[in-house]
Amino acid sequence: MKFHVFVFVGVVHFLSLSSGKAVYGNGVSQRTFQEIKEGIACYGDAAKAIINLAVYGKAQNRSYERLALLVDTVGPRLSGSKSLEKAIQIMHQNLQEDGLENVHLEPVKIPHWERGEGSAVMLEPRIHKMAVLGLGSSIGTPPEGITAEVLVVTSFDELRRRAPEARGKIVVYNQPYTNYSRAVQYRVQGAVEAAKVGALASLIRSVASFSIY
């Protein structure tokens, strides 16, 4: 665990919802739809000014330029990383230069994960070194690594049906690619589901329509 910082920006004053109205026990007051519309309407000029500044004014394309700056000069920004600290400092400075109100940093404790070295070797039917990349927040193997037979499955349902075979093995997910939202579940939940059936570890194929393996 380590201390890190986030940026908090306060530029908009929210509508007062309690003036002259009954307030419920949870602190929410009752307003009519017309009152809400009128309250929002009074910010019309401010909203137009912001839109004009972003679309036609000196802030035109600024969001894209700042995103490009973060991607090109900072790179990946994992929680707890030096890159994220650098990115936050850059945005903190930018927002101050923009003249926004109440821009400040606050220390918080967050999980910290660092990528180590990763490798995999197929031993049978022939020796073949494979390119692998550990998923963020993965639990590392022991120093000596893990050597075990593999069980290849195409879905979580197949894994559950073959649960007795999975115990003590490395589960390899070779799921068919239909779309990203379906395929990515094996990246998110693959290790969890493998652990439930007693597997030692899990590997997944590329979450894409094509894989070199």
C-alpha positions in Angstrom: 0.0 0.0 0.0 1.2 3.5 -0.6 0.0 7.1 -0.6 -1.3 8.6 -3.8 -3.1 11.6 -4.9 -6.3 12.4 -6.8 -7.6 15.7 -8.2 -10.8 17.1 -7.0 -12.4 20.0 -9.0 -15.2 22.2 -7.8 -16.6 24.5 -10.4 -20.4 24.2 -10.3 -22.7 25.1 -7.4 -25.5 22.6 -7.3 -29.1 23.7 -7.0 -30.5 24.1 -3.5 -33.2 21.5 -3.1 -34.3 22.2 0.4 -35.4 25.8 0.5 -39.1 26.0 1.5 -39.6 22.3 0.9 -40.1 19.3 3.2 -37.0 17.2 3.6 -37.2 13.5 4.0 -35.2 11.5 6.5 -32.6 10.7 4.0 -31.9 14.3 3.4 -33.6 14.5 0.0 -36.2 17.3 -0.5 -39.3 17.2 -2.7 -39.3 19.4 -5.8 -41.8 19.6 -8.6 -40.7 18.8 -12.2 -41.3 22.4 -13.2 -39.2 23.8 -10.3 -36.3 21.5 -11.4 -36.6 22.7 -15.0 -36.6 26.3 -13.9 -33.6 25.7 -11.7 -31.6 24.1 -14.4 -32.7 26.7 -17.0 -31.0 29.5 -15.0 -27.6 27.9 -15.8 -28.3 28.0 -19.6 -26.0 30.9 -20.2 -23.2 29.3 -18.3 -23.6 26.0 -20.1 -23.6 27.8 -23.5 -20.4 29.7 -22.5 -18.7 26.4 -21.6 -19.8 24.7 -24.8 -18.7 27.6 -27.0 -15.3 27.7 -25.2 -14.8 24.0 -25.8 -16.1 23.9 -29.4 -15.2 27.2 -30.8 -12.9 29.0 -28.3 -9.4 28.6 -27.1 -10.3 25.3 -25.5 -11.0 23.8 -28.9 -9.4 20.4 -29.2 -7.8 20.8 -25.8 -9.2 17.5 -24.4 -7.7 15.6 -27.3 -4.4 17.4 -27.0 -4.2 16.6 -23.3 -5.2 13.0 -23.8 -2.4 12.8 -26.4 0.0 14.3 -23.9 -0.8 11.7 -21.3 -0.6 8.8 -23.7 2.6 10.0 -25.5 4.6 11.3 -22.5 3.3 9.3 -19.5 1.9 6.1 -20.9 0.1 3.5 -18.9 -1.2 4.8 -15.5 -1.8 1.9 -13.2 -3.0 2.6 -9.7 -0.1 3.4 -7.4 2.4 3.8 -10.2 4.9 6.7 -10.7 3.2 7.2 -14.1 -0.1 7.9 -12.5 1.5 10.3 -10.1 3.0 12.2 -13.0 -0.3 12.2 -14.9 -2.1 13.6 -11.9 0.5 16.3 -11.4 0.2 17.3 -15.0 -3.7 17.5 -14.8 -3.5 19.4 -11.5 -1.3 22.0 -13.1 -3.5 22.2 -16.3 -6.7 22.7 -14.2 -5.0 25.4 -12.2 -3.9 27.2 -15.3 -7.5 27.0 -16.6 -8.6 29.0 -13.6 -10.9 26.4 -12.1 -11.9 26.7 -8.5 -10.9 24.4 -5.6 -8.3 22.4 -7.5 -6.2 20.5 -5.0 -4.6 17.2 -4.2 -5.5 14.8 -1.4 -3.5 11.8 -0.1 -5.2 8.4 -0.2 -4.1 4.8 0.2 -4.6 2.6 -2.8 -3.4 -1.0 -3.8 -0.1 -1.0 -5.6 0.9 -3.7 -8.1 4.1 -3.9 -10.1 4.7 -6.1 -13.2 7.4 -8.6 -12.9 9.0 -10.8 -15.6 6.7 -13.4 -17.2 7.5 -16.5 -19.3 5.9 -19.7 -20.4 7.3 -22.8 -22.0 5.4 -25.7 -23.6 7.3 -28.9 -22.7 5.3 -31.5 -24.7 4.9 -32.6 -27.4 7.9 -30.3 -28.1 9.7 -27.5 -26.3 8.3 -24.2 -27.4 8.7 -20.8 -25.7 5.6 -18.7 -25.6 5.1 -14.9 -25.3 2.9 -14.2 -22.3 1.9 -11.1 -20.4 0.6 -11.1 -16.8 -2.8 -9.4 -16.3 -2.8 -6.4 -13.9 -3.1 -7.4 -10.2 -2.2 -11.0 -11.1 -0.8 -13.1 -8.2 2.8 -14.1 -9.0 4.0 -17.7 -9.2 6.6 -19.0 -6.7 10.3 -18.3 -7.6 10.6 -21.7 -9.1 7.5 -21.2 -11.3 4.7 -23.7 -11.9 5.0 -26.9 -14.0 1.8 -28.9 -14.6 -0.3 -30.4 -17.3 -2.8 -28.2 -19.0 -6.5 -28.5 -19.5 -7.9 -26.6 -22.5 -11.5 -25.4 -22.4 -13.6 -23.2 -24.6 -16.0 -21.9 -21.9 -16.7 -21.6 -18.2 -19.5 -24.2 -18.7 -17.0 -26.7 -20.1 -14.6 -26.0 -17.2 -17.4 -26.7 -14.7 -18.3 -30.0 -16.4 -14.7 -31.1 -16.4 -13.9 -29.8 -12.9 -12.4 -33.1 -11.7 -9.9 -33.0 -14.5 -8.9 -29.4 -13.7 -7.6 -30.0 -10.2 -3.9 -29.5 -10.0 -3.6 -28.4 -13.7 -3.1 -25.1 -15.6 -6.4 -24.1 -17.2 -6.1 -22.7 -20.7 -9.1 -20.7 -22.0 -9.4 -21.0 -25.8 -12.8 -19.4 -26.0 -14.3 -18.5 -29.5 -14.3 -14.8 -30.3 -17.8 -13.5 -30.9 -17.4 -10.0 -29.5 -15.2 -8.2 -27.0 -17.8 -8.0 -24.2 -18.3 -11.7 -24.2 -14.6 -12.6 -24.7 -13.2 -10.3 -22.0 -15.1 -12.1 -19.2 -12.3 -14.8 -19.5 -9.7 -12.1 -18.8 -11.7 -10.8 -15.8 -13.0 -14.0 -14.2 -10.8 -16.7 -15.7 -8.4 -17.1 -12.7 -11.3 -17.0 -10.2 -13.2 -19.7 -12.0 -10.1 -21.8 -12.4 -9.4 -21.5 -8.7 -12.9 -22.7 -7.8 -12.2 -26.1 -9.4 -8.7 -26.5 -7.9 -6.6 -25.4 -10.8 -3.0 -24.2 -10.1 -3.1 -21.3 -12.7 -4.9 -20.1 -15.8 -3.9 -18.7 -19.2 -6.2 -17.0 -21.7 -5.8 -16.4 -25.4 -5.8 -12.9 -26.8 -9.1 -11.2 -26.4 -9.3 -10.5 -30.1 -10.5 -12.1 -33.3 -7.0 -13.3 -34.1 -4.2 -14.8 -32.0 -0.7 -16.0 -33.0 -1.2 -19.0 -30.8 
